[in-house]
Amino acid sequence: MAKVTFEELLDAGCHFGHLRRKWNPAMAPYIFMEKNGIHIIDLYKTADKLEEACAAAKQIAKSDRKILFVATKKQAKETVAELVKQVNMPYVTERWPGGMLTNFYTIRKAVKKMSDIDRLMNGPQFNAISKREKLQIQRERAKLEKNLGSIADLSKLPAAVFVVDILKEHIAVAEARRLSIPTFAIVDTNSNPNLIDFPIPANDDASKSISVIVKAICEAIKEGLAERALNKDKVEEEVEEVEEVAAPAAAPEVEEEEEPAPEAEKTTIKKVKNVVEEENTEDKPKRKRTTVKKAPAKAASSK
């Protein structure tokens, strides 16, 4: 996993914080110094926290789970959307729809409605609708695409949420915490890092700073997906080898089962013995009758 160097973070301006009067005391461990009334973030701690977050994101991607990226700031919209599309992860760059996580079933209904509109527009019935109704349907489709188009493939709750600015996206953070969903976030000096599971202390206002950190997370996700695909191929190869080895071993067992000659002979011998015994039992009462008839003859000869 490629590490982001101190120089890259410095060139991107990740060390610039907010004014001292806006700071959050919980960010004290990540602040290096104060200069001209502005807090300077310790980039060594930023690099450590970023490496920890990348390792966690890699494991999530390796387990074939989704990470939802949330960035509605103007500085982050385009960069986040462009980078996240490359790893095929869901993202929200427009207004955060309230209840997207806590009321996920309703959001899925809206996504399903968008697919129903697509089916209607591609069908022959769409031509029979009036021009005014067509415009209304197209406008509704464009609105749904703008707000929910990036999460159309999200069929279940994400495994984690990545947030660029936790003050602006406080509703998304609150919903994730309520559902115990792990959170990743870029945390500036005016934010509370204790609300985030994997905080990354850095400047969340500069587009270069956001790009460097999001790019590092996306690279980690790529590596996780690549390792998952490699492990899947190895498992398939091992299964094929096991099947090839087991195939000749199973052949003699089938041949042994197909040789019922000894058992057939035993069964025929048993049947013959049973028939003989039945004939013997049928002859026994006749012998008794002959003995009974001979008894009076012996008595006459004695006289």
Backbone bond lengths (Angstrom), bond angles and torsions (degrees), N, CA, C in turn:
res aa  C-N    CA-C-N  psi(-1)  N-CA   C-N-CA  omega(-1)  CA-C   N-CA-C  phi
1 M - - - 1.462 - - 1.527 108.92 -
2 A 1.331 116.60 123.09 1.464 121.58 -177.53 1.532 110.08 -70.45
3 K 1.325 115.76 130.49 1.450 121.61 179.93 1.530 110.18 -93.11
4 V 1.332 115.43 145.78 1.462 121.41 175.61 1.522 107.31 -85.35
5 T 1.314 116.90 124.67 1.454 121.39 -175.66 1.533 110.91 -80.52
6 F 1.321 113.30 165.50 1.462 120.07 178.22 1.528 110.78 -62.21
7 E 1.322 117.23 -39.01 1.466 121.32 -178.51 1.533 111.39 -65.84
8 E 1.320 117.55 -38.06 1.466 120.27 178.61 1.526 111.25 -64.88
9 L 1.321 116.11 -41.74 1.460 119.93 177.74 1.526 110.87 -65.67
10 L 1.334 116.34 -38.43 1.465 120.32 -179.87 1.521 111.26 -67.80
11 D 1.328 117.33 -42.81 1.470 121.02 179.41 1.528 111.69 -64.74
12 A 1.340 117.07 -32.66 1.468 120.35 -179.85 1.522 112.80 -79.59
13 G 1.327 117.88 -7.25 1.463 120.91 179.39 1.510 113.67 76.79
14 C 1.338 116.92 29.42 1.469 120.35 -179.55 1.526 112.85 -70.51
15 H 1.329 117.63 -13.99 1.463 120.87 -173.89 1.522 113.05 -86.54
16 F 1.320 118.34 -11.32 1.468 120.19 -178.44 1.527 110.32 -78.54
17 G 1.338 114.73 125.64 1.454 120.75 176.53 1.519 111.20 -105.54
18 H 1.333 115.68 -161.76 1.457 121.32 179.22 1.531 110.25 -94.02
19 L 1.307 115.23 178.74 1.460 121.05 176.70 1.527 110.31 -63.73
20 R 1.316 113.57 154.48 1.464 118.67 -176.35 1.530 111.66 -61.74
21 R 1.326 117.28 -36.23 1.465 120.00 -177.63 1.526 112.88 -70.22
22 K 1.340 117.45 -12.23 1.464 121.11 179.80 1.519 112.72 -103.54
23 W 1.318 118.35 3.77 1.451 119.94 -170.85 1.524 111.76 -74.49
24 N 1.311 115.44 157.46 1.463 123.02 174.26 1.530 107.62 -105.50
25 P 1.336 118.66 124.40 1.476 120.19 -177.07 1.529 113.75 -58.13
26 A 1.322 117.47 -22.48 1.470 119.53 179.10 1.523 112.02 -68.15
27 M 1.337 117.40 -16.49 1.468 121.41 179.31 1.532 112.60 -88.12
28 A 1.315 117.30 4.39 1.466 120.87 -177.59 1.531 113.27 -55.94
29 P 1.343 121.46 -40.23 1.472 119.80 -179.74 1.528 114.07 -63.84
30 Y 1.333 118.18 -19.68 1.462 121.13 -176.06 1.532 113.08 -102.89
31 I 1.331 117.83 1.29 1.460 121.52 -178.63 1.526 109.04 -95.88
32 F 1.334 116.26 127.95 1.465 122.25 -177.89 1.529 111.28 -84.84
33 M 1.313 116.63 -47.22 1.461 120.46 -177.81 1.527 109.39 -164.50
34 E 1.324 114.79 177.68 1.461 122.03 175.86 1.519 108.78 -121.15
35 K 1.328 116.27 133.33 1.460 120.44 -179.33 1.527 109.19 -139.71
36 N 1.337 115.43 121.44 1.465 122.28 -179.52 1.529 111.92 56.29
37 G 1.324 115.83 38.14 1.462 120.71 178.17 1.517 114.32 77.59
38 I 1.330 117.51 8.97 1.474 121.90 -179.81 1.531 108.67 -118.84
39 H 1.307 116.70 135.52 1.456 121.21 178.21 1.529 110.62 -78.79
40 I 1.331 115.20 140.12 1.460 122.46 177.51 1.525 108.20 -109.07
41 I 1.328 115.97 127.84 1.470 121.94 -177.30 1.524 109.60 -83.64
42 D 1.326 116.27 141.69 1.458 122.17 177.62 1.530 109.03 -76.02
43 L 1.321 117.07 109.47 1.464 121.26 -174.40 1.522 112.48 -72.82
44 Y 1.326 117.93 -21.87 1.459 119.12 176.53 1.537 110.25 -66.32
45 K 1.315 115.27 -39.81 1.468 119.01 176.10 1.534 110.43 -71.19
46 T 1.317 116.69 -32.67 1.462 119.84 175.83 1.526 110.65 -62.55
47 A 1.345 116.41 -43.55 1.472 119.98 179.39 1.529 111.08 -63.74
48 D 1.344 116.95 -40.39 1.472 120.05 179.36 1.525 111.35 -64.84
49 K 1.321 116.55 -45.57 1.466 120.25 -179.43 1.528 111.30 -67.37
50 L 1.325 116.73 -35.16 1.461 119.92 178.25 1.521 110.89 -67.33
51 E 1.324 117.02 -39.79 1.470 120.27 177.32 1.530 110.91 -63.97
52 E 1.320 116.92 -40.38 1.466 120.56 177.78 1.526 111.46 -64.10
53 A 1.330 116.63 -42.23 1.463 120.46 179.13 1.527 111.31 -66.75
54 C 1.329 117.19 -37.72 1.472 120.35 179.23 1.532 110.73 -65.31
55 A 1.324 116.58 -39.42 1.472 119.88 178.58 1.527 110.90 -63.64
56 A 1.327 117.07 -41.30 1.476 120.26 178.80 1.529 110.94 -67.66
57 A 1.341 116.95 -41.72 1.473 120.00 178.98 1.525 110.76 -64.53
58 K 1.310 117.12 -35.82 1.461 121.00 178.81 1.529 111.17 -63.93
59 Q 1.322 117.31 -42.09 1.462 120.96 179.07 1.524 111.43 -66.10
60 I 1.333 116.71 -37.45 1.470 119.91 178.64 1.518 110.35 -65.18
61 A 1.335 116.48 -44.13 1.471 119.71 179.01 1.523 111.09 -67.19
62 K 1.330 116.72 -34.36 1.467 120.38 179.99 1.523 111.69 -66.03
63 S 1.321 116.85 -29.14 1.468 121.56 178.07 1.528 112.28 -87.56
64 D 1.344 117.12 11.48 1.465 123.08 175.67 1.536 111.76 61.78
65 R 1.337 115.80 45.67 1.455 122.16 175.45 1.523 109.69 -119.38
66 K 1.332 115.78 163.13 1.461 121.88 -172.71 1.529 111.36 -101.44
67 I 1.348 114.66 147.18 1.463 122.79 172.89 1.522 107.32 -117.85
68 L 1.314 116.95 123.32 1.456 122.33 -179.14 1.536 109.56 -90.53
69 F 1.332 116.56 122.35 1.459 122.19 179.14 1.531 108.81 -97.10
70 V 1.343 115.50 131.67 1.462 121.54 -178.48 1.526 108.16 -123.90
71 A 1.324 116.51 117.15 1.464 121.70 179.89 1.521 108.74 -154.53
72 T 1.326 117.06 95.81 1.463 121.67 -178.91 1.527 112.30 -101.25
73 K 1.323 118.47 3.16 1.464 121.16 177.77 1.532 109.97 -73.95
74 K 1.315 115.86 149.52 1.461 120.07 -179.75 1.525 111.79 -61.03
75 Q 1.344 115.93 -37.20 1.463 119.52 -177.71 1.527 112.86 -69.34
76 A 1.330 116.55 -20.59 1.465 120.12 -171.80 1.516 113.88 -110.66
77 K 1.321 119.35 -14.04 1.467 121.93 -173.40 1.526 112.31 -55.38
78 E 1.313 115.80 -59.97 1.467 120.11 -172.24 1.522 111.95 -68.38
79 T 1.334 117.09 -43.55 1.470 119.82 -177.39 1.522 111.35 -64.84
80 V 1.326 116.90 -44.27 1.462 120.48 -179.40 1.521 110.58 -65.34
81 A 1.328 117.62 -45.33 1.468 120.52 -179.56 1.526 111.06 -61.59
82 E 1.325 116.83 -41.04 1.464 120.46 -178.15 1.529 111.99 -67.85
83 L 1.331 117.01 -41.34 1.467 120.52 -177.72 1.524 112.08 -75.45
84 V 1.321 116.48 -37.97 1.470 120.01 -175.40 1.524 110.95 -73.90
85 K 1.323 118.31 -30.41 1.463 120.63 177.27 1.529 111.64 -60.78
86 Q 1.317 116.84 -31.45 1.466 120.81 -177.85 1.528 112.41 -66.81
87 V 1.331 116.94 -27.67 1.471 120.43 -179.63 1.525 111.65 -103.81
88 N 1.347 116.74 5.37 1.465 121.89 174.80 1.532 111.96 59.15
89 M 1.335 116.00 47.78 1.458 122.11 176.90 1.526 109.69 -112.25
90 P 1.333 118.39 151.56 1.470 120.62 178.78 1.531 111.11 -73.18
91 Y 1.315 116.13 152.87 1.459 120.31 -179.48 1.525 109.70 -153.16
92 V 1.314 115.03 156.94 1.467 122.39 177.09 1.519 106.72 -128.32
93 T 1.323 116.52 113.23 1.462 121.62 179.59 1.528 111.96 -116.51
94 E 1.313 117.59 -3.72 1.462 121.15 174.16 1.532 108.05 -103.36
95 R 1.293 117.14 -155.96 1.463 120.29 -179.68 1.530 110.66 -63.62
96 W 1.348 115.09 136.56 1.463 118.87 177.30 1.522 109.23 -72.05
97 P 1.327 119.14 119.16 1.463 120.45 178.20 1.525 110.42 -72.91
98 G 1.308 116.26 117.04 1.464 120.27 -178.19 1.521 112.33 -57.30
99 G 1.326 115.91 134.13 1.455 120.71 -178.82 1.508 113.86 80.08
100 M 1.328 117.26 18.27 1.462 119.65 -178.14 1.523 111.16 -63.58
101 L 1.326 117.88 -34.53 1.462 121.11 179.50 1.524 111.37 -96.38
102 T 1.326 117.29 -46.40 1.462 119.97 -177.45 1.525 112.35 -73.38
103 N 1.333 117.41 -24.55 1.468 121.73 178.02 1.526 108.78 -123.20
104 F 1.315 115.04 52.17 1.464 121.18 -172.00 1.525 111.89 -64.57
105 Y 1.330 117.55 -30.17 1.469 120.84 -178.84 1.535 111.24 -61.71
106 T 1.346 116.65 -39.99 1.462 120.32 179.17 1.526 111.04 -68.21
107 I 1.314 116.82 -38.03 1.458 120.36 178.11 1.528 110.45 -64.00
108 R 1.308 116.78 -38.78 1.464 120.10 178.02 1.529 110.76 -64.86
109 K 1.323 116.99 -32.03 1.469 119.92 175.83 1.521 110.69 -62.84
110 A 1.347 116.44 -41.28 1.461 120.23 179.40 1.528 110.90 -65.79
111 V 1.334 116.63 -38.42 1.466 120.29 177.93 1.526 109.94 -65.98
112 K 1.324 116.23 -39.40 1.470 120.13 177.59 1.527 110.63 -64.81
113 K 1.327 116.16 -36.55 1.462 119.95 177.71 1.527 110.56 -62.49
114 M 1.319 116.31 -37.56 1.459 120.17 178.37 1.524 111.00 -64.03
115 S 1.329 117.01 -40.78 1.468 119.96 177.57 1.526 111.31 -68.31
116 D 1.338 117.97 -33.14 1.463 120.88 176.69 1.534 110.91 -66.13
117 I 1.331 116.31 -38.63 1.466 119.99 177.80 1.529 110.18 -64.93
118 D 1.328 116.46 -39.90 1.472 119.67 177.43 1.524 110.66 -61.56
119 R 1.323 116.51 -41.00 1.457 120.32 179.34 1.535 111.03 -64.92
120 L 1.332 115.32 -37.99 1.459 119.44 179.03 1.532 111.19 -68.18
121 M 1.327 116.77 -41.62 1.468 120.68 -178.15 1.530 111.99 -67.36
122 N 1.324 116.59 -29.97 1.463 120.19 179.58 1.529 113.01 -86.63
123 G 1.334 117.59 -9.56 1.458 120.84 -177.75 1.523 112.41 -89.41
124 P 1.317 116.35 170.40 1.481 120.50 -179.82 1.520 113.36 -73.03
125 Q 1.329 118.56 -20.00 1.457 120.94 -178.50 1.528 112.45 -68.60
126 F 1.326 117.03 -21.99 1.464 120.37 -176.93 1.532 111.54 -65.71
127 N 1.308 116.59 -29.16 1.465 119.85 -179.77 1.524 112.46 -72.37
128 A 1.336 116.25 -22.91 1.461 119.82 -179.36 1.522 112.83 -83.32
129 I 1.328 117.70 -8.52 1.462 121.48 -179.37 1.523 109.55 -82.08
130 S 1.323 115.52 150.77 1.459 120.01 179.96 1.535 110.67 -68.63
131 K 1.310 115.54 162.16 1.446 121.42 -176.48 1.534 111.77 -63.35
132 R 1.306 116.78 -37.25 1.466 121.17 -179.71 1.527 110.77 -65.82
133 E 1.308 116.74 -44.56 1.469 120.12 178.73 1.527 111.37 -65.10
134 K 1.324 116.30 -35.39 1.462 119.46 176.81 1.526 111.35 -61.44
135 L 1.326 116.61 -43.20 1.456 120.44 179.26 1.525 111.35 -64.11
136 Q 1.327 117.19 -40.84 1.464 120.56 178.19 1.524 111.43 -62.48
137 I 1.330 116.34 -42.50 1.462 120.23 179.82 1.525 110.30 -65.91
138 Q 1.328 117.67 -41.47 1.459 120.98 -179.51 1.532 111.78 -66.47
139 R 1.327 116.73 -38.02 1.462 120.00 177.38 1.526 111.24 -66.14
140 E 1.319 116.07 -42.11 1.465 119.61 178.29 1.527 110.84 -64.30
141 R 1.325 116.02 -38.90 1.471 119.94 177.65 1.526 111.31 -64.48
142 A 1.317 117.49 -41.14 1.464 121.05 179.01 1.530 111.13 -65.74
143 K 1.324 117.29 -37.40 1.464 120.79 178.62 1.525 111.33 -66.40
144 L 1.324 116.32 -44.08 1.463 119.70 177.88 1.524 111.61 -65.26
145 E 1.320 116.58 -38.05 1.462 120.64 179.00 1.522 111.07 -64.96
146 K 1.303 116.74 -37.78 1.459 120.76 -179.26 1.520 111.54 -67.61
147 N 1.326 117.39 -40.44 1.464 120.89 -175.21 1.526 113.55 -90.11
148 L 1.340 116.92 -34.11 1.463 120.02 -171.55 1.519 113.75 -125.15
149 G 1.314 117.70 2.65 1.462 119.36 -176.11 1.514 112.99 -64.57
150 S 1.321 117.58 -32.26 1.467 120.60 -177.92 1.517 113.06 -77.25
151 I 1.324 118.15 -12.93 1.472 120.56 179.60 1.526 110.94 -114.13
152 A 1.317 117.43 20.76 1.470 120.68 -178.71 1.521 111.61 -63.69
153 D 1.330 117.57 -30.87 1.465 121.35 -178.74 1.523 112.85 -88.76
154 L 1.318 118.01 -0.41 1.464 121.38 -179.03 1.525 108.37 -84.65
155 S 1.326 116.35 94.51 1.465 121.53 -175.96 1.518 113.36 -86.22
156 K 1.327 118.29 -13.19 1.460 122.31 177.68 1.517 109.36 -145.97
157 L 1.322 116.60 173.40 1.460 120.55 -177.97 1.524 110.46 -60.87
158 P 1.331 117.93 141.53 1.470 119.92 -179.83 1.520 111.42 -69.27
159 A 1.334 114.93 158.39 1.461 120.05 178.57 1.520 111.50 -79.29
160 A 1.332 117.83 -22.64 1.460 122.40 179.36 1.518 108.85 -157.53
161 V 1.339 115.05 164.05 1.464 121.95 179.86 1.523 108.16 -129.81
162 F 1.336 115.99 129.67 1.466 121.63 175.86 1.520 108.31 -108.11
163 V 1.348 116.53 124.86 1.460 122.57 -175.92 1.523 108.52 -120.53
164 V 1.329 116.11 138.58 1.464 120.56 -179.96 1.521 110.63 -83.78
165 D 1.309 118.89 -47.18 1.464 122.83 -178.98 1.520 107.89 -129.67
166 I 1.336 117.04 111.18 1.469 119.27 -172.92 1.525 111.80 -76.72
167 L 1.333 118.37 -18.15 1.464 119.44 175.36 1.521 110.93 -75.33
168 K 1.307 116.39 -41.73 1.466 120.07 178.52 1.525 111.20 -72.88
169 E 1.311 116.77 -35.33 1.473 121.75 -178.18 1.529 110.51 -104.23
170 H 1.322 116.74 41.39 1.473 119.89 -176.53 1.530 112.00 -66.32
171 I 1.333 117.23 -27.67 1.474 119.24 178.80 1.527 109.99 -69.15
172 A 1.331 116.51 -42.24 1.470 119.78 178.42 1.524 110.99 -63.29
173 V 1.335 116.84 -40.35 1.469 120.66 178.56 1.526 110.37 -64.75
174 A 1.333 116.52 -42.06 1.471 120.16 -179.26 1.525 111.32 -64.75
175 E 1.322 117.66 -40.97 1.465 120.69 179.27 1.531 110.93 -66.57
176 A 1.327 116.62 -40.66 1.462 119.41 178.76 1.522 111.19 -65.40
177 R 1.318 117.31 -41.01 1.473 120.34 178.54 1.526 110.94 -66.37
178 R 1.305 116.85 -35.55 1.471 119.73 179.91 1.519 111.31 -66.03
179 L 1.331 117.12 -34.69 1.464 121.69 -179.89 1.531 112.63 -94.47
180 S 1.337 116.85 6.17 1.481 122.20 179.29 1.535 111.52 59.83
181 I 1.321 116.10 38.84 1.462 121.66 176.42 1.527 108.20 -91.75
182 P 1.328 119.87 128.16 1.476 121.22 179.20 1.529 111.36 -59.03
183 T 1.337 115.28 142.52 1.455 120.88 -176.71 1.524 110.56 -122.39
184 F 1.337 115.60 137.50 1.459 124.43 170.15 1.526 106.44 -113.60
185 A 1.340 117.20 144.40 1.461 118.03 -179.40 1.522 111.03 -160.71
186 I 1.340 114.32 149.75 1.465 121.29 168.18 1.519 106.43 -85.75
187 V 1.317 116.61 118.53 1.462 122.36 -172.97 1.520 109.09 -111.35
188 D 1.334 116.57 120.30 1.467 121.85 177.95 1.533 109.13 -92.84
189 T 1.339 115.98 178.04 1.474 120.40 -174.69 1.522 113.14 -70.49
190 N 1.324 118.32 -11.70 1.470 121.09 178.77 1.528 111.98 -98.53
191 S 1.344 117.72 11.19 1.467 121.67 -176.04 1.524 110.26 -114.82
192 N 1.323 114.83 167.06 1.459 121.70 178.23 1.523 109.20 -103.14
193 P 1.327 119.39 107.14 1.473 120.57 -178.16 1.520 113.81 -71.41
194 N 1.338 117.77 -13.77 1.464 120.39 -178.90 1.530 112.41 -70.70
195 L 1.335 116.62 -14.34 1.468 120.15 178.68 1.522 112.47 -82.17
196 I 1.330 117.15 -10.06 1.465 122.28 -173.07 1.525 109.30 -114.41
197 D 1.319 115.21 141.39 1.469 120.30 178.62 1.524 111.98 -75.01
198 F 1.338 117.17 -39.71 1.468 121.96 179.34 1.532 108.86 -126.76
199 P 1.353 117.73 78.55 1.468 119.69 -179.90 1.523 111.84 -77.10
200 I 1.330 115.67 142.83 1.467 122.50 177.09 1.526 106.71 -121.66
201 P 1.333 118.87 99.34 1.468 120.18 -178.45 1.522 111.29 -67.97
202 A 1.327 116.11 117.47 1.463 120.85 -178.14 1.524 108.64 -169.25
203 N 1.311 114.77 171.88 1.458 122.13 177.53 1.527 109.64 -73.87
204 D 1.328 117.10 120.69 1.464 120.81 -178.30 1.520 112.45 -102.74
205 D 1.339 117.18 13.91 1.461 120.95 179.73 1.528 112.88 -108.86
206 A 1.318 117.83 -27.09 1.469 121.08 -178.90 1.523 109.96 -85.62
207 S 1.318 116.52 134.83 1.463 121.01 -178.87 1.528 111.47 -66.01
208 K 1.347 117.94 -34.54 1.463 120.65 178.81 1.526 111.00 -65.83
209 S 1.318 116.71 -42.61 1.466 120.78 178.64 1.526 111.00 -62.22
210 I 1.319 116.46 -44.77 1.470 120.73 178.90 1.521 110.31 -63.11
211 S 1.329 117.08 -41.89 1.463 121.69 -177.91 1.524 111.57 -63.04
212 V 1.341 117.03 -43.43 1.474 120.57 -178.71 1.524 110.89 -62.22
213 I 1.315 117.08 -44.70 1.474 120.58 -176.00 1.523 111.04 -72.75
214 V 1.324 117.25 -44.85 1.470 119.86 179.80 1.528 110.33 -64.90
215 K 1.318 116.82 -37.28 1.469 120.39 178.39 1.525 110.84 -63.37
216 A 1.334 117.58 -39.64 1.467 120.92 178.28 1.534 110.76 -64.62
217 I 1.321 116.74 -40.76 1.474 120.23 178.30 1.526 110.21 -65.30
218 C 1.326 117.16 -41.81 1.468 120.55 179.88 1.524 111.56 -66.53
219 E 1.327 117.66 -36.30 1.465 120.36 176.67 1.525 110.56 -63.91
220 A 1.327 116.44 -39.97 1.471 119.79 176.81 1.525 111.31 -63.99
221 I 1.338 116.69 -38.43 1.466 120.19 177.89 1.521 110.43 -65.49
222 K 1.339 116.97 -40.24 1.460 120.21 176.95 1.520 111.58 -59.15
223 E 1.328 116.22 -44.34 1.463 119.66 179.53 1.524 111.16 -63.53
224 G 1.331 116.85 -39.77 1.459 119.57 177.60 1.519 112.51 -63.30
225 L 1.328 117.00 -42.03 1.469 120.60 178.23 1.529 111.24 -66.22
226 A 1.347 116.58 -38.50 1.467 119.92 178.85 1.528 111.07 -65.60
227 E 1.327 117.58 -42.05 1.466 120.45 177.95 1.521 111.18 -64.83
228 R 1.331 116.53 -37.21 1.469 118.81 178.10 1.531 110.82 -63.91
229 A 1.335 116.94 -43.61 1.465 120.53 178.76 1.525 110.98 -64.16
230 L 1.343 117.13 -38.58 1.458 120.49 179.00 1.523 111.42 -66.29
231 N 1.325 116.83 -44.01 1.468 120.37 178.45 1.520 111.45 -64.13
232 K 1.332 116.08 -35.82 1.460 119.56 178.81 1.519 110.77 -65.11
233 D 1.337 116.93 -40.92 1.462 120.54 178.50 1.532 110.96 -65.41
234 K 1.335 116.51 -39.50 1.466 119.80 178.64 1.515 111.41 -63.74
235 V 1.327 116.32 -42.17 1.469 119.91 179.78 1.520 110.27 -63.29
236 E 1.340 116.97 -41.96 1.465 119.53 178.72 1.525 111.36 -63.53
237 E 1.329 117.64 -39.86 1.458 120.54 177.98 1.524 111.53 -65.00
238 E 1.348 116.87 -41.21 1.467 120.03 178.57 1.522 111.15 -64.32
239 V 1.324 116.66 -39.02 1.472 119.96 178.78 1.523 110.39 -64.01
240 E 1.332 116.69 -41.68 1.470 120.04 178.36 1.521 111.46 -64.31
241 E 1.338 117.84 -39.66 1.454 120.76 178.24 1.525 111.22 -65.07
242 V 1.327 116.30 -42.02 1.471 119.83 179.03 1.521 110.54 -63.23
243 E 1.324 117.17 -40.44 1.468 120.11 179.19 1.521 111.15 -65.69
244 E 1.334 117.25 -38.97 1.458 120.36 178.52 1.522 111.59 -66.01
245 V 1.341 116.99 -39.08 1.466 120.29 179.41 1.515 110.92 -71.51
246 A 1.313 117.63 -37.75 1.462 121.26 -176.21 1.524 112.13 -77.04
247 A 1.310 119.36 -22.45 1.461 121.65 -176.57 1.524 112.60 -62.37
248 P 1.371 123.76 -50.98 1.466 121.89 179.00 1.514 113.64 -68.20
249 A 1.335 117.50 -28.66 1.459 119.87 179.40 1.512 111.15 -68.69
250 A 1.308 117.44 -29.90 1.460 120.27 -178.30 1.518 112.13 -81.13
251 A 1.354 117.99 -15.80 1.464 120.43 -176.76 1.520 113.22 -64.35
252 P 1.376 121.34 -48.71 1.461 119.28 -179.29 1.507 113.67 -62.83
253 E 1.355 116.71 -31.01 1.462 118.35 178.40 1.519 110.62 -63.25
254 V 1.319 116.09 -39.02 1.470 119.28 179.20 1.520 110.58 -67.16
255 E 1.360 116.72 -37.94 1.455 120.06 179.55 1.520 111.29 -66.08
256 E 1.354 116.40 -39.20 1.463 119.25 178.79 1.519 110.80 -64.30
257 E 1.318 116.28 -37.58 1.459 118.83 179.45 1.529 111.46 -69.18
258 E 1.331 116.75 -25.70 1.460 120.05 -178.30 1.530 113.05 -85.14
259 E 1.353 119.38 4.49 1.461 122.28 178.78 1.524 110.06 -109.05
260 P 1.314 118.83 81.28 1.460 121.11 -177.62 1.527 113.01 -90.93
261 A 1.357 119.51 17.15 1.466 121.27 -174.72 1.518 112.82 -62.54
262 P 1.350 120.85 -49.58 1.465 119.26 -179.24 1.511 111.95 -61.75
263 E 1.302 117.84 -42.45 1.459 119.55 -179.50 1.525 110.65 -65.94
264 A 1.328 116.30 -37.14 1.467 118.62 179.07 1.528 111.09 -64.59
265 E 1.357 116.34 -39.34 1.461 119.23 178.30 1.528 111.58 -63.98
266 K 1.347 115.09 -41.42 1.471 118.31 179.20 1.515 110.76 -62.33
267 T 1.322 116.60 -42.48 1.469 118.84 -178.96 1.529 110.92 -65.34
268 T 1.333 117.32 -39.32 1.472 119.38 179.38 1.524 110.78 -66.16
269 I 1.337 117.63 -39.40 1.477 120.74 177.98 1.511 110.32 -62.95
270 K 1.352 115.82 -42.14 1.470 118.32 178.94 1.523 110.45 -62.65
271 K 1.345 117.24 -40.57 1.465 119.78 -179.95 1.533 110.86 -63.09
272 V 1.335 116.53 -40.40 1.472 119.85 179.57 1.511 110.56 -64.04
273 K 1.354 117.39 -43.58 1.469 120.67 178.74 1.512 110.99 -61.45
274 N 1.338 116.39 -41.13 1.457 119.14 179.86 1.519 111.16 -63.95
275 V 1.342 117.66 -39.18 1.473 120.79 179.00 1.522 110.74 -65.01
276 V 1.344 116.83 -41.52 1.459 120.59 179.95 1.506 111.00 -64.61
277 E 1.334 115.92 -41.70 1.462 118.95 179.77 1.512 110.71 -65.47
278 E 1.336 117.03 -38.53 1.464 118.63 178.31 1.520 110.76 -64.47
279 E 1.329 118.43 -38.80 1.474 120.35 178.13 1.521 111.01 -65.79
280 N 1.298 117.89 -39.39 1.466 121.16 178.41 1.514 111.37 -63.44
281 T 1.342 115.65 -41.09 1.476 118.81 179.70 1.516 110.89 -66.83
282 E 1.336 117.40 -32.14 1.461 119.53 179.04 1.533 111.00 -73.16
283 D 1.335 119.25 -27.83 1.453 122.06 -179.57 1.517 112.11 -79.99
284 K 1.330 118.85 -24.08 1.469 120.98 -174.94 1.513 112.82 -61.71
285 P 1.294 123.39 -45.93 1.465 120.99 -179.79 1.517 112.85 -62.05
286 K 1.350 119.93 -30.66 1.459 120.97 177.95 1.508 110.78 -66.47
287 R 1.313 119.52 -39.25 1.460 122.32 177.84 1.514 111.44 -64.04
288 K 1.309 117.55 -37.06 1.464 120.74 177.59 1.516 110.46 -63.56
289 R 1.310 117.67 -40.38 1.468 120.33 179.90 1.532 110.53 -63.96
290 T 1.305 119.64 -38.33 1.464 121.42 179.69 1.515 110.90 -67.05
291 T 1.288 116.26 -37.25 1.478 118.74 178.20 1.511 110.42 -66.61
292 V 1.308 116.91 -36.68 1.470 119.95 -179.93 1.518 110.29 -67.32
293 K 1.328 118.97 -36.00 1.458 121.71 179.89 1.525 111.63 -71.81
294 K 1.335 119.60 -31.85 1.449 121.76 -178.31 1.518 113.56 -75.54
295 A 1.306 119.15 -19.62 1.470 122.30 -177.55 1.506 113.21 -58.16
296 P 1.348 124.36 -47.97 1.455 122.72 -179.79 1.528 112.01 -65.27
297 A 1.323 120.02 -27.36 1.462 122.01 179.05 1.517 110.41 -66.63
298 K 1.298 119.06 -41.35 1.459 122.47 177.01 1.491 111.38 -62.66
299 A 1.311 118.32 -37.78 1.460 121.56 179.60 1.516 110.05 -65.62
300 A 1.285 122.42 -37.89 1.455 125.24 179.84 1.491 111.35 -68.01
301 S 1.291 119.27 -39.36 1.453 122.04 -179.89 1.507 111.27 -67.63
302 S 1.276 119.14 -30.39 1.481 122.31 178.95 1.523 109.80 -69.10
303 K 1.306 117.36 -36.73 1.441 120.74 177.93 1.526 110.51 -66.91
